Amino acid sequence: MGPTSKSEFNTYVEVICRIYGGSETSGGRTDKRNTTVGGHENSRHRWQRNASAKDVVFDTSEGFEEAAIAAAKCGLKVVVYPDRLQLHLASRGRWVPA
């Protein structure tokens, strides 16, 4: 099913990072920052879209695949960028900001 709140989503991502050795590199962005980094105009990283997506990178391949599998099992949308050891993790649903 996946996380049902922003707090639960943030917890899932933090736990995955801690267990598998990832570092969160992008979460909530302003519109200006999103444009600067080349983000899509409808990016779910943006605060205006409830910041319901985060990027996680790994220093080595150790734990990378396992983290992707664990995130999917938690109900997160996972986009894998193996060339840069990065996972894009997003909530599958929407929630009302707290």
VEXDO-450113 format. One line per 8 residues: number of its first residue (from 1); their letters; for each residue y, z, x of N, C-alpha, C, CB. Coordinates in steps of 0.001 Angstrom, whole numbers, plus 524288, in hexadecimal, padded with zeros to 5 digits. Glycine has a CB too. Layout:
<atoms>
NUM> A> Y Z X Y Z X Y Z X Y Z X; ...
</atoms>
This chain:
<atoms>
1> MGPTSKSE> 7FB5E 80000 80331 80000 80000 80000 804E7 80000 80361 7FFFB 804AB 7FC5C; 80524 80324 80752 809B1 80340 80AB3 80D87 80783 80932 80C61 7FE0E 80A9A; 811A1 80814 80C5D 8156D 80C38 80B6A 8186B 80B5D 8065B 81935 80C99 80FF1; 819C2 80FA4 803C5 81C8B 80F52 7FECC 82236 8111E 7FF4C 819C0 81294 7FAAE; 823CC 812C0 803FD 8292E 8145A 804D9 82ABB 812F1 80A6F 829E2 81A50 803D3; 82FD7 812E4 80B5D 831B8 811C9 8109A 82FCB 815F3 81467 837B7 8117A 810AB; 82FBE 81ACF 812B9 82DE3 81F12 8160A 8282F 81E47 81790 82E8D 82452 81341; 824FD 81CD2 813D9 81F71 81BEB 814F2 81ECB 81740 8189D 81C5D 81B02 80FD0
9> FNTYVEVI> 821C1 8131A 817D0 82194 80E89 81B46 822F8 81021 820D8 82558 80A36 81952; 8273E 81310 82178 828DF 814D3 826A9 824AA 81826 82940 82DF6 817EB 8264B; 82219 81B6D 82634 81DE2 81EB6 82849 81956 81B5E 82A1B 81C03 822A7 82426; 817C5 81785 82707 81376 81412 82893 814AB 81181 82DD8 8127B 80FD4 82455; 8196C 80F62 82E55 81AD4 80CB0 8332C 81AE7 81079 837C3 8202A 80A05 8329D; 81D19 81518 83706 81D51 818F6 83B3F 817D5 81A82 83CFE 8205F 81DD5 8397D; 8145E 81B7E 83956 80F08 81D14 83AB3 80C3C 818B3 83DA1 80BED 81E96 835BE; 80CE2 813EA 83BDC 80A6D 80F79 83E8E 80C7D 80F18 84426 80B78 80A45 83B8D
17> CRIYGGSE> 8119D 80FB4 844D8 813E4 80F8C 84A1A 811B0 813DC 84D92 819D6 81008 849CD; 8116E 81897 84B7C 80F9C 81D06 84E9C 809D6 81C7B 85019 81074 82220 84B9D; 806A3 81AC9 84C79 80108 81A57 84D8B 7FFD5 815E2 85149 7FE09 81990 8487C; 8025A 81160 85082 800DE 80CAA 85364 804A0 80B32 857CE 80076 8082F 84FAE; 808BC 80E4E 8589E 80C2B 80D68 85D19 81063 80952 85C4B 80901 80BDF 8619A; 81255 808C9 85795 8167D 80505 85688 81BD3 8078C 85691 81597 8025F 85159; 81FDB 8044F 85707 82546 80608 856C6 8281F 802DF 852A2 827FD 8057A 85C28; 82ABF 80597 84F28 82DC6 802EA 84B1F 832B6 800AC 84D9C 82F2A 806B3 84686
25> TSGGRTDK> 833A9 7FBAB 84CC7 83837 7F921 84F1F 83C33 7F755 84B1C 8367E 7F489 85255; 83AAC 7F6EB 8463F 83E5A 7F50F 84250 83CD0 7F736 83D09 83E8C 7EF09 8422D; 84097 7F950 83A63 83FC8 7FB5C 83521 84481 7F9F0 831EB 83EDD 80162 83526; 847AB 7FDCE 830A1 84C5C 7FCCB 82D98 8507E 7F9F5 830CC 84E8F 801DD 82B81; 85271 7F5A4 82EA9 85683 7F29A 83147 85B25 7F1D5 82D9C 8545B 7ED42 8331C; 85FB7 7F1A5 82FE9 8643E 7EFE3 82CF1 863E1 7E9F5 82C6E 86980 7F197 82FA1; 866E8 7E7BC 828E3 866FE 7E20B 8286A 868AE 7DF83 82D8E 86AAC 7E05D 823F6; 86C9D 7E1DA 83011 86E92 7DFAC 83501 86A50 7DFB4 83929 8735D 7E2C4 836EF
33> RNTTVGGH> 8678C 7E41B 839B8 8635C 7E46B 83DA1 85F05 7E08D 83C5F 86123 7EA01 83DEA; 85DB3 7E019 83772 859A2 7DC78 835DC 85B0F 7D6E3 83779 858C0 7DCC9 82FED; 85FF6 7D567 836B1 861BF 7D034 83841 8618E 7CF9E 83E2D 86752 7CF2E 8363D; 8634C 7D3A8 840FB 8636C 7D386 846B2 85E01 7D2AC 84908 865BE 7D892 848CD; 85A0A 7D525 846C6 854C5 7D49E 848EA 851D2 7CFF4 846AD 851B3 7D98B 847E8; 85466 7CCE6 84367 851EE 7C835 8413A 84E5B 7C957 83CAA 84EE5 7C572 84560; 84F2B 7CDCB 83A0C 84BF7 7CF2D 8358A 84D0B 7CBB4 830DD 84CDE 7D4CD 83413; 84932 7CB2D 82D95 849AA 7C819 828CA 84DA2 7CAA6 8252E 8444F 7C78E 82604
41> ENSRHRWQ> 8508D 7C792 82248 85499 7C9CA 81ED6 8524D 7CD72 81ABC 857A0 7C56B 81C21; 84D5D 7CCD1 81961 84AC9 7D055 815A9 8471D 7D42C 81861 847C0 7CD2B 811A2; 8480D 7D522 81D63 844A9 7D892 8206F 84412 7DDEB 81DEC 846C6 7D92C 825EE; 83F48 7DFBA 81DBC 83E35 7E4F3 81BA6 83F71 7E932 81FA5 8387F 7E55D 819F3; 84134 7E7B0 8244E 8430D 7EB75 82825 8486E 7ED92 826A0 84342 7E8F4 82D98; 84B42 7EAB0 82382 850AC 7EC11 82231 850F5 7F0D0 81EA3 85365 7E778 81F98; 854F3 7F412 81F85 855D4 7F8A0 81C26 8568D 7F6E8 81683 85AA1 7FBC4 81DFE; 8590C 7F270 815BA 85A02 7F085 81072 854F6 7EEFE 80DAA 85DB1 7EBE1 8109D
49> RNASAKDV> 850CE 7EE64 8108A 84BA5 7ED34 80E48 8480F 7F1F4 80EBD 84921 7E867 8110C; 84A4B 7F691 80F10 84774 7FB86 80F65 84495 7FC5C 8148D 8439F 7FBD8 80B05; 845B5 7F925 81871 8433E 7F9AF 81D9B 83D5C 7FA98 81D09 845C4 7FE3D 820B5; 83AD3 7F723 81A2D 8353E 7F7C6 81914 831BE 7F4CA 81CE5 83416 7F600 81392; 833DE 7F3B6 82199 830C6 7F133 825B3 83258 7F379 82AFA 83189 7EB24 825A3; 82E89 7F3B6 82E7E 82F7A 7F5AE 833C8 82C5B 7F25A 837A0 82DF1 7FB99 83443; 82E84 7F1D2 83C4F 82BB6 7EF32 8407F 829BC 7F357 84449 82F44 7EB1D 84355; 824FC 7F29D 8461F 82285 7F635 849CF 8207E 7F2F9 84E61 81DFC 7F96E 84728
57> VFDTSEGF> 821B1 7F4A7 85323 81FD0 7F1EA 857C9 81C52 7F58C 85AFD 82476 7EFEA 85B25; 81924 7F327 85E48 8156E 7F5F2 86199 81652 7F454 8673A 80FB2 7F4DA 85FEA; 815EE 7F81C 86AD0 816A6 7F702 8705F 81207 7F3FB 8729C 8176B 7FC18 87366; 80D65 7F508 8708C 808AE 7F253 8723D 80594 7F0D8 86D5C 80556 7F5CE 8760E; 80186 7EDCD 86E11 7FE51 7EC34 8699F 7FAE0 7F099 8678D 7FAF2 7E7A1 86B22; 7FA82 7F4E0 86A8C 7F74E 7F948 868DB 7F97F 7FBA2 863D0 7F706 7FD7B 86D30; 7F651 7FBA4 85FC5 7F7DF 7FDD4 85ABF 7FA89 7F9F9 85717 7FB65 8024D 85BA2; 7FC0C 7F56C 8591A 7FEF2 7F198 85604 7FBDD 7EFAB 8514A 80073 7ECFF 8596A
65> EEAAIAAA> 7F738 7ED9F 8523F 7F401 7EBA4 84DE9 7F276 7EFF7 84A2B 7EF1D 7E8FA 85000; 7F124 7F471 84C4A 7EF94 7F8DE 84909 7F414 7FA96 8457C 7EDC6 7FD77 84C7B; 7F8D7 7FA74 84791 7FD6C 7FBEE 8446C 7FE38 7F816 83FF3 80260 7FC2B 847DB; 7FD78 7F316 840F2 7FE0E 7EF1F 83CDA 7FA08 7EFFF 83888 7FD79 7E98F 83F2A; 7F549 7F11C 83A04 7F124 7F216 8362F 7F24C 7F6FD 8330E 7EBD0 7F296 838E7; 7F3F1 7FB2C 835BA 7F527 80010 8330D 7F9AC 7FF54 82F33 7F67E 80459 8370A; 7FDAA 7FC76 830CB 80227 7FB88 82D59 8007F 7F895 8286C 8066D 7F873 83040; 7FD39 7F4AF 8291B 7FB51 7F1B5 82493 7F817 7F530 820FD 7F808 7ECF9 8265C
73> KCGLKVVV> 7F4E1 7F894 82343 7F1BA 7FC2F 82019 7F51C 80010 81D1F 7EDE0 7FF21 8238E; 7F9C7 80124 81F32 7FD7D 804AB 81C84 8006A 801DA 81823 80173 806F0 82076; 7FF7D 7FCCB 8179E 80211 7F9D9 81383 80733 7F760 8151A 802F7 7FD45 80F05; 80851 7F74D 81A39 80D1A 7F4D1 81C0B 80C4E 7EEFD 81CCE 80EF3 7F751 8211E; 81070 7EC00 81C1D 81068 7E67D 81D83 81102 7E652 8236B 814E3 7E34A 81A9D; 80DAA 7E360 8260E 80DB4 7E338 82BC3 80E3E 7DD98 82D97 808B0 7E5B9 82E08; 8122B 7DCA6 830DE 812B8 7D79E 83383 81204 7D8C0 8394B 81831 7D4E7 83253; 80E66 7D5F5 83BC7 80CFB 7D6EE 84137 80F69 7D2C2 844BB 806F7 7D707 841DF
81> YPDRLQLH> 8120A 7D48E 848DF 81433 7D120 84CE5 81180 7D284 85205 81A58 7D1B3 84D57; 80CD3 7D054 852F6 809CA 7D1ED 85790 80C5E 7D087 85CBD 8047B 7CF7B 8575B; 80F7C 7CC6B 85CE3 811F5 7CAD6 861C5 815E8 7CED5 863BC 81499 7C5A1 86113; 81816 7D1F5 86032 81BDB 7D5FB 861D1 81A14 7DB7C 8605F 82129 7D4E8 85F5B; 81512 7DC04 85EF8 812C5 7E111 85D84 81627 7E3EA 8597F 8120C 7E481 86264; 8177E 7E118 85564 81AE0 7E332 8514E 81843 7E2B9 84BFC 8202A 7E05D 85146; 818F9 7E6D6 848D8 81750 7E6CC 84369 81C22 7E74A 83FFC 81358 7EB45 84245; 81C67 7E414 83C03 82062 7E4A0 837EC 81D93 7E742 8336B 822EC 7DF1F 8363E
89> LASRGRWV> 81F48 7EBF5 83208 81CC4 7EEF7 82DE2 8208B 7EF66 8294E 81B14 7F47E 82FDB; 81EA1 7EE65 824A7 821FC 7EEA6 8200A 81F07 7F109 81B80 82404 7E931 81E91; 82200 7F371 8181B 81FD2 7F56A 81341 81E83 7F0C6 80FCA 823AB 7F939 81079; 81A41 7F118 80CF1 818E5 7ECDA 80957 81BE7 7ED4B 8043A 81305 7ECDB 8083F; 81DB1 7F1F6 80309 82083 7F2CE 7FE26 8263A 7F3E2 7FF1A 81E1F 7F743 7FB1F; 828E8 7F50A 7FADF 82E6A 7F673 7FB22 82EFA 7FBF1 7F902 831E6 7F284 7F80A; 832D4 7FEAE 7FADD 833E6 803D2 7F8D3 839BA 80479 7F82A 831A9 8080E 7FC65; 83B27 80829 7F511 840AB 80952 7F42F 84288 80CD2 7F885 84194 80BE7 7EEC7
97> PA> 846FC 80B7E 7FB12 848ED 80ECD 7FF52 849DF 81461 7FD77 84DF7 80C87 80198; 848B3 8182E 800E2 84981 81DAD 7FF9C 84F3F 81F0C 7FFDA 84665 8212D 8034D
</atoms>
